[in-house]
Amino acid sequence: MTRIAAVHGALPPHRHTQREITDLVARICLPDGTDRRVLDRLHRSARVNTRHMSLPLESYAALDGFGAVNDAFIAGAVSLGADAVSGALESAGLSPRDVDLLMFTSVTGIAAPSVDARLVGRLGLRPDVKRLPVFGLGCVAGAAGIARLHDYLLGRPDDVAVLLAVELCTLTFQRDDASTANLIAGALFGDGAAAVVACGARRSAPQDATATAGPTVVATRSHLYPDTEHVMGWDITSAGFRVVLDAGVPDVVRKNLAGDVDAFLADHGLRRADITAWVSHPGGPKVLEAVAESLDLPDGALDLTWRSLAEVGNLSSASVLHVLRDTLAERRPPPGTPGLLLAMGPGFCSELVLLRW
């Protein structure tokens, strides 16, 4: 089975309180003289205390057009991505030359050459490293990325594969857009990155890294729900990425998640009660409540996810990887027990990853 050798998170240096970011959103999104009580209520209810931003707070109002925003994305993604991959490889006891596959995912900017290509020389990866840039999965990509690394390593069990997720969500806040979806996005999303190092079944771990190594991946499952394309994603406009965020997302979770999880676990002789750690993406308060209710989770099962939402906001694809890192560092389950990593995103879809600690 695929072994997760290390998980490392990285955050940009500009950290601000929710109130400071609310004031920024009011300045750049609301027309002059608009009553901001709805904005304030949405931001208070997001249960986010602080977030990290790729640019200084005062720089956002000066960004002029999608080209300038995307240039900022490329520069920030390369810098933050390098930090995340370097930290993960160091924790795994591996060097950049050991990497056989680099998968890069983001949904908050575009680049050609892709960000992964720009990192090869900077990090000292081999020129023959396989690269896989992925765009469009959004919040589900952290879980889906681990699943696709697993698929690759099943066929190449001697290899090392790295997943890098970088999301600079604050760069997508739309100026002069007072829509509810844009205000909610402005309340929830932050900037961050994470990298996962995974090793195939025949790849031995360095002796000094075995104590901190993560779980193995037992199996994965993807679900794409029909007729839900409208609930989450982007409208691509001349101003950039305009968020699509429907109020029906929690209802889709309540309708589908429990049955999907139960069927997946049953295929491996397991029930929900057997899971010793739930590693969930923090979509937002209403989505997290829907996850807990639909799965009938015990009190405290999603505490690390709620804490991640409060401390850094929703980091899209990188969020579930930050929760996985925190689980390994602070609440490592008993060895040999099963865990479930899950996330949802545009499609609308879900990705389930069965772990063994």
C-alpha positions in Angstrom: 0.0 0.0 0.0 1.0 3.6 -0.5 2.6 5.1 2.6 2.3 8.8 3.4 5.8 9.7 4.5 5.2 13.4 5.4 2.8 16.3 5.3 3.9 19.9 5.5 1.9 23.0 5.5 3.0 26.5 4.5 1.3 29.9 5.1 2.1 33.3 3.7 3.5 35.9 6.2 0.6 38.4 6.2 -1.8 37.3 9.0 -4.9 39.4 9.7 -7.9 39.2 12.0 -11.3 38.5 10.5 -12.3 42.1 11.3 -9.4 43.5 9.3 -10.3 41.4 6.3 -14.0 42.3 6.7 -13.1 46.0 6.4 -11.0 45.2 3.3 -13.9 43.4 1.7 -16.2 46.3 2.5 -13.8 48.8 0.8 -13.2 46.8 -2.4 -16.5 45.0 -2.9 -19.3 47.3 -1.6 -20.4 50.4 -3.5 -19.9 53.6 -1.7 -22.7 54.3 0.9 -23.9 50.6 1.0 -25.2 49.4 4.3 -22.6 46.8 5.4 -24.7 45.0 8.0 -25.3 42.0 5.8 -21.5 41.8 5.2 -20.7 42.0 8.9 -23.2 39.3 9.8 -21.9 36.9 7.1 -18.3 37.4 8.3 -19.2 37.0 12.0 -21.0 33.8 11.3 -18.1 32.2 9.3 -16.4 31.1 12.6 -13.1 32.4 11.2 -10.8 34.3 13.5 -7.7 34.9 11.5 -6.4 34.3 8.0 -3.1 34.5 6.0 -2.9 36.6 2.8 -0.3 36.4 0.1 0.0 40.2 -0.3 0.0 43.0 2.3 -3.5 44.1 3.1 -3.2 47.5 1.5 -2.1 45.9 -1.8 -5.4 44.3 -2.7 -7.2 47.5 -3.6 -4.4 48.5 -6.0 -4.6 45.3 -8.1 -5.7 46.3 -11.5 -7.2 43.6 -13.7 -6.9 39.8 -14.0 -3.4 40.0 -15.5 -2.0 41.7 -12.4 -3.9 39.3 -10.1 -2.6 36.3 -11.9 1.0 37.5 -11.9 0.7 37.9 -8.1 -0.7 34.3 -8.0 2.3 32.9 -10.0 4.9 34.6 -7.8 3.2 33.7 -4.6 2.4 30.1 -5.6 6.0 29.4 -6.6 7.4 30.8 -3.4 4.9 29.2 -1.1 5.0 25.9 -3.0 8.8 25.7 -2.7 8.5 26.1 1.1 5.8 23.4 1.3 7.7 20.8 -0.8 11.0 21.5 0.8 9.5 21.1 4.3 7.7 17.9 3.4 10.8 16.3 1.8 12.9 17.2 4.8 10.4 15.7 7.2 10.3 12.5 5.1 14.1 12.3 5.1 14.3 12.5 1.3 16.0 14.8 -1.1 14.5 16.5 -4.2 16.4 14.0 -6.4 14.3 11.2 -4.9 11.0 12.6 -6.3 9.7 10.6 -9.3 6.3 12.4 -9.7 5.2 15.9 -8.8 1.5 16.6 -8.9 0.5 20.3 -8.5 -3.1 21.4 -7.9 -4.7 24.8 -7.6 -7.9 26.5 -8.6 -7.0 30.1 -7.8 -4.7 30.9 -10.7 -3.3 29.7 -14.0 0.2 29.4 -15.3 2.0 28.1 -18.4 4.7 26.9 -17.8 2.8 25.5 -14.8 3.9 26.1 -11.2 5.3 22.6 -10.9 7.6 23.2 -13.9 8.9 26.5 -12.4 9.7 24.5 -9.2 11.9 21.8 -10.8 15.0 23.9 -11.1 14.4 26.0 -8.0 14.1 22.9 -5.8 16.7 20.7 -7.5 14.3 18.1 -8.7 15.5 15.7 -11.5 15.0 16.9 -15.1 13.2 13.6 -15.8 10.7 14.1 -12.9 7.1 13.4 -14.1 4.8 16.4 -13.7 1.0 16.5 -13.4 -0.6 19.9 -13.1 -4.3 19.8 -12.2 -6.8 22.6 -12.3 -10.5 22.6 -11.5 -11.0 20.2 -8.6 -11.1 23.0 -6.0 -11.6 22.1 -2.4 -11.7 18.3 -3.2 -8.2 18.3 -4.7 -6.3 17.6 -1.5 -8.1 14.3 -1.0 -8.3 13.6 -4.7 -4.6 14.3 -5.1 -3.7 11.7 -2.4 -6.0 9.3 -4.2 -4.3 9.9 -7.5 -0.8 9.5 -6.0 -2.0 6.2 -4.7 -3.2 5.1 -8.1 0.2 6.0 -9.6 2.2 4.3 -6.8 0.2 1.1 -7.1 1.8 0.7 -10.6 5.2 2.1 -9.6 5.8 0.7 -6.0 9.5 1.8 -5.9 8.7 5.4 -6.6 8.3 8.6 -4.5 5.4 10.9 -5.4 4.7 14.4 -4.1 1.4 16.3 -4.1 1.6 20.1 -3.9 -1.6 22.1 -3.3 -1.3 25.9 -3.4 -4.4 28.1 -3.1 -4.2 31.9 -3.0 -7.9 32.4 -2.5 -7.8 36.0 -1.4 -6.6 37.0 -4.9 -10.0 35.9 -6.3 -12.1 38.3 -4.2 -14.0 40.3 -6.9 -13.8 44.1 -6.6 -17.2 45.9 -6.9 -19.1 42.7 -6.4 -21.6 42.8 -3.6 -23.2 39.4 -4.4 -23.8 37.1 -1.4 -21.5 34.5 -2.9 -18.6 36.9 -3.1 -19.2 38.2 0.4 -19.3 34.6 1.8 -16.1 33.8 -0.1 -14.6 36.9 1.4 -15.6 35.6 4.8 -14.2 32.1 4.5 -11.3 31.7 2.3 -7.6 32.3 3.0 -4.2 31.6 1.4 -2.0 28.6 2.1 -0.2 25.6 0.7 0.6 22.0 1.7 2.7 19.2 0.3 2.4 15.4 0.8 5.2 13.0 0.2 4.0 9.5 -0.6 6.1 6.3 -1.1 5.2 3.1 -3.0 5.0 -0.2 -1.2 8.5 -1.3 -2.1 10.1 2.1 -1.3 11.7 1.8 2.2 11.5 4.8 4.5 14.7 6.5 5.8 15.4 5.3 9.3 15.2 8.8 10.8 11.8 9.4 9.3 9.8 6.4 10.4 8.8 7.9 13.7 7.0 10.7 12.0 5.6 8.9 9.0 1.9 9.0 8.3 -0.7 6.3 7.5 -0.9 4.0 4.6 -3.6 4.5 1.9 -5.8 1.4 1.7 -8.4 2.5 -0.9 -10.1 5.5 -2.4 -13.5 6.3 -3.9 -14.8 9.2 -6.0 -18.4 10.4 -6.4 -19.7 12.8 -8.9 -23.3 13.9 -8.2 -25.6 14.4 -11.2 -27.1 17.8 -11.9 -25.1 19.6 -9.3 -22.7 21.6 -11.6 -24.4 24.8 -10.5 -23.7 24.6 -6.8 -20.0 25.4 -6.7 -17.2 26.7 -9.0 -16.1 29.7 -11.0 -17.6 31.9 -13.6 -14.6 33.0 -15.6 -15.0 36.7 -16.5 -12.8 39.6 -17.8 -12.2 40.4 -14.1 -11.0 36.9 -13.2 -12.6 34.1 -11.2 -16.1 35.0 -10.0 -17.2 32.5 -7.3 -20.3 30.3 -7.7 -21.5 29.2 -4.3 -25.0 27.9 -3.9 -26.9 27.8 -0.6 -27.8 24.2 -1.5 -24.3 22.7 -0.8 -25.1 21.5 2.7 -28.3 19.8 1.4 -26.2 17.9 -1.2 -23.9 16.7 1.6 -26.9 15.6 3.8 -28.5 13.8 0.8 -25.4 11.8 -0.3 -22.5 11.6 2.1 -23.7 9.1 4.6 -24.7 6.5 2.0 -21.4 7.0 0.1 -19.3 6.6 3.3 -21.2 3.6 4.5 -21.0 1.7 1.2 -17.3 2.5 0.9 -16.5 1.3 4.4 -18.7 -1.8 4.0 -16.6 -2.9 1.0 -13.7 -3.1 3.4 -15.6 -4.8 6.3 -15.9 -1.6 8.3 -18.5 0.6 9.8 -18.4 4.3 10.9 -17.8 3.2 14.5 -14.5 1.6 13.5 -13.0 4.9 12.2 -10.6 6.3 14.8 -10.0 9.7 13.0 -12.1 11.7 10.6 -9.9 14.0 8.5 -12.4 16.4 6.9 -12.0 19.4 4.7 -13.4 22.6 6.5 -15.8 23.8 3.8 -17.5 26.3 6.2 -19.8 26.1 9.2 -23.0 24.9 7.4 -21.1 22.3 5.5 -19.2 21.0 8.5 -22.5 20.8 10.5 -24.0 18.8 7.6 -21.0 16.4 7.6 -21.3 15.8 11.3 -25.1 15.4 11.2 -25.2 13.1 8.2 -22.5 10.8 9.6 -23.7 11.1 13.2 -20.2 11.8 14.3 -19.3 11.8 18.0 -18.6 15.1 19.8 -15.1 16.3 19.1 -14.6 14.2 15.9 -14.1 17.3 13.8 -12.4 19.5 16.4 -9.2 19.8 14.4 -11.2 20.8 11.3 -13.1 23.4 13.2 -9.9 24.8 14.6 -8.2 24.9 11.2 -11.2 26.9 9.9 -10.9 29.3 12.8 -7.2 29.8 12.6 -6.6 30.0 8.8 -10.0 29.9 7.1 -10.8 27.6 4.2 -7.7 27.0 2.1 -9.5 25.1 -0.6 -7.5 22.1 -1.7 -4.8 22.7 0.9 -7.1 22.6 3.9 -7.7 18.9 4.3 -3.9 18.4 4.1 -3.4 20.9 7.0 -6.0 18.9 9.0 -4.1 15.6 8.2 -0.8 17.2 9.3 -2.5 18.3 12.6 -4.0 14.9 13.1 -0.5 13.3 12.8 1.1 15.8 15.1 -1.5 16.0 17.8 -4.0 13.2 17.7 -2.3 10.3 16.1 -4.7 7.3 16.3 -3.6 3.9 17.6 -1.5 2.0 15.0 -3.3 -0.3 12.7 -6.7 1.4 13.1 -8.7 2.8 10.2 -9.2 6.5 9.4 -11.1 8.3 6.7 -10.0 11.4 4.9 -12.8 13.2 3.0 -13.4 16.4 1.0 -15.9 17.8 -1.4 -15.7 20.3 -4.3 -16.9 21.5 -7.6 -18.7 19.0 -9.7 -20.4 18.7 -7.2 -18.3 15.7 -6.0 -16.7 14.0 -3.0 -13.5 12.0 -2.6 -13.0 9.4 0.2 -9.6 8.0 1.2 -9.5 5.1 3.6 -6.3 5.2 5.7 -4.6 2.8 8.1 -2.7 4.5 10.9 
